[in-house]
């Protein structure tokens, strides 16, 4: 019943996502990318391309004849499957580490709340409604499946699950998106919170050795692959370590804030490079440090808190640590990272119900209202993806000082024949960033494009490994 509830919640919450249009990077990786327009082209791209399994899914949709509907059906279905996997994952959290130990129904209710939060939180819309956002959701499907296979294999002492199925799914996750490299760390985290304390480290090493060997092989492939180096070159800006760390403090704090702010979601947040401390940045650093210390101090009595915070930071490591991406932070980076936070919230709610049994019904009603609120804001956010104009109008409102948002809105207006509106947006972009060549070229071409997509267009987000 509970998996069916999760799947139903996803399809209800994302019903209006099916009316979404191709957006932004969708043109680079799907619409204008011949490598995913036929099976022959996909095979030819295997030699020099990256993320072959992700491209395989695009090719499947492109050749299916279902058009945009097929792309959205795939994305929403993957998200529904992931919601079920999140439930199964946290249902397996060791009962001995829970304040509700021995009460299986309460334990599973905490996992169900976590999965429903994951399913309905509007921050997930970028990974679901935004078609090319599936890179993270599809990767998460294989990632969570690999982790669950490992857990089930450990419980059943199944060598096939431990040494065949789980490693194979790990490989599929990495062939979808490179941020799956964090999975061996997630395995260590899981063992640290749930393992039999009398078990020897050599036994743990033997159980995880294949996953770590695959990680090393993946890093070698990335180091030798020309296309990966091109992406890394774009990301490895000539910035000192101080700038990287200060900027990441701001980026990580921004991402965490998205978990409690249901409005103002933004496909292109305005997060500048920072090279000096400010009072606001010091406050953000203090917040992150307090979060870590709180989780550490309370992890003995409330182990899900330590686990949730550790899970969050573990899954932000590939994108928000010592390498600055071209875009400091995007909401879809929270897709997998947020699971631990949602689990901590779910378990805290169950602990609260156990402590305040007199108010259990009121707490239950509060949870239902929260989930309905999340679903409502997901529907609202999905509506922004209905066309390029709607999306970039919303983005320009939330990033009013970012030139790229205004340029992309101008481009959307130009494609719709609204040339005066387009000109106003291009001029705004140039006022904010006078050396912005793309906006300048778009302005010059405004009267000659005749409604066709030009060679300049929008400044796309390039997702770094």
Rosetta blueprint (number, residue, H / E / L):
1 X L
2 X H
3 X H
4 X H
5 X H
6 X H
7 X H
8 X H
9 X H
10 X H
11 X H
12 X H
13 X H
14 X L
15 X H
16 X H
17 X H
18 X H
19 X H
20 X L
21 X L
22 X L
23 X L
24 X L
25 X H
26 X H
27 X H
28 X H
29 X H
30 X H
31 X H
32 X L
33 X L
34 X H
35 X H
36 X H
37 X L
38 X L
39 X H
40 X H
41 X H
42 X H
43 X H
44 X H
45 X H
46 X L
47 X L
48 X L
49 X L
50 X L
51 X L
52 X H
53 X H
54 X H
55 X H
56 X H
57 X H
58 X H
59 X H
60 X H
61 X H
62 X H
63 X H
64 X H
65 X L
66 X L
67 X H
68 X H
69 X H
70 X H
71 X H
72 X H
73 X H
74 X H
75 X H
76 X H
77 X H
78 X H
79 X H
80 X H
81 X H
82 X H
83 X H
84 X H
85 X H
86 X H
87 X H
88 X H
89 X H
90 X H
91 X H
92 X L
93 X L
94 X L
95 X H
96 X H
97 X H
98 X L
99 X L
100 X L
101 X L
102 X L
103 X L
104 X H
105 X H
106 X H
107 X H
108 X H
109 X H
110 X H
111 X H
112 X H
113 X H
114 X H
115 X H
116 X H
117 X H
118 X H
119 X H
120 X H
121 X L
122 X H
123 X H
124 X H
125 X H
126 X H
127 X H
128 X H
129 X L
130 X L
131 X H
132 X H
133 X H
134 X H
135 X H
136 X H
137 X H
138 X H
139 X H
140 X H
141 X H
142 X H
143 X H
144 X H
145 X H
146 X H
147 X H
148 X H
149 X H
150 X H
151 X H
152 X H
153 X H
154 X H
155 X H
156 X H
157 X L
158 X L
159 X H
160 X H
161 X H
162 X H
163 X H
164 X H
165 X H
166 X H
167 X H
168 X H
169 X H
170 X H
171 X H
172 X H
173 X H
174 X H
175 X H
176 X H
177 X L
178 X H
179 X H
180 X H
181 X H
182 X H
183 X H
184 X H
185 X H
186 X H
187 X H
188 X H
189 X H
190 X H
191 X H
192 X H
193 X H
194 X H
195 X L
196 X L
197 X L
198 X L
199 X L
200 X L
201 X H
202 X H
203 X H
204 X H
205 X H
206 X H
207 X H
208 X H
209 X H
210 X H
211 X H
212 X H
213 X H
214 X H
215 X H
216 X H
217 X H
218 X H
219 X H
220 X H
221 X H
222 X H
223 X H
224 X H
225 X L
226 X H
227 X H
228 X H
229 X H
230 X H
231 X H
232 X H
233 X H
234 X H
235 X H
236 X L
237 X L
238 X L
239 X L
240 X L
241 X H
242 X H
243 X H
244 X H
245 X H
246 X H
247 X H
248 X H
249 X H
250 X H
251 X H
252 X H
253 X H
254 X H
255 X H
256 X H
257 X H
258 X L
259 X L
260 X L
261 X L
262 X L
263 X L
264 X L
265 X L
266 X L
267 X L
268 X L
269 X L
270 X L
271 X L
272 X L
273 X L
274 X L
275 X L
276 X L
277 X L
278 X L
279 X H
280 X H
281 X H
282 X H
283 X H
284 X H
285 X H
286 X H
287 X H
288 X H
289 X H
290 X H
291 X H
292 X H
293 X H
294 X H
295 X H
296 X H
297 X H
298 X H
299 X L
300 X L
301 X L
302 X L
303 X H
304 X H
305 X H
306 X H
307 X H
308 X H
309 X H
310 X H
311 X H
312 X H
313 X H
314 X H
315 X H
316 X H
317 X L
318 X L
319 X L
320 X L
321 X L
322 X L
323 X L
324 X L
325 X L
326 X L
327 X L
328 X L
329 X L
330 X L
331 X H
332 X H
333 X H
334 X H
335 X H
336 X H
337 X H
338 X H
339 X H
340 X H
341 X H
342 X H
343 X H
344 X H
345 X H
346 X H
347 X H
348 X H
349 X H
350 X H
351 X H
352 X H
353 X H
354 X H
355 X H
356 X L
357 X H
358 X H
359 X H
360 X H
361 X H
362 X H
363 X H
364 X H
365 X H
366 X H
367 X H
368 X H
369 X H
370 X H
371 X H
372 X H
373 X H
374 X H
375 X H
376 X H
377 X H
378 X H
379 X H
380 X H
381 X H
382 X H
383 X H
384 X H
385 X L
386 X L
387 X L
388 X H
389 X H
390 X H
391 X H
392 X H
393 X H
394 X H
395 X H
396 X H
397 X H
398 X H
399 X L
400 X L
401 X L
402 X L
403 X H
404 X H
405 X H
406 X H
407 X H
408 X H
409 X H
410 X H
411 X H
412 X H
413 X H
414 X H
415 X H
416 X L
417 X L
418 X L
419 X H
420 X H
421 X H
422 X H
423 X H
424 X H
425 X H
426 X H
427 X H
428 X H
429 X H
430 X H
431 X H
432 X H
433 X L
434 X L
435 X L
436 X L
437 X H
438 X H
439 X H
440 X H
441 X H
442 X H
443 X H
444 X H
445 X H
446 X L
447 X L
448 X L
449 X L
450 X L
451 X L
452 X L
453 X L
454 X L
455 X L
456 X L
457 X L
458 X L
459 X L
460 X L
461 X L
462 X L
463 X L
464 X L
465 X L
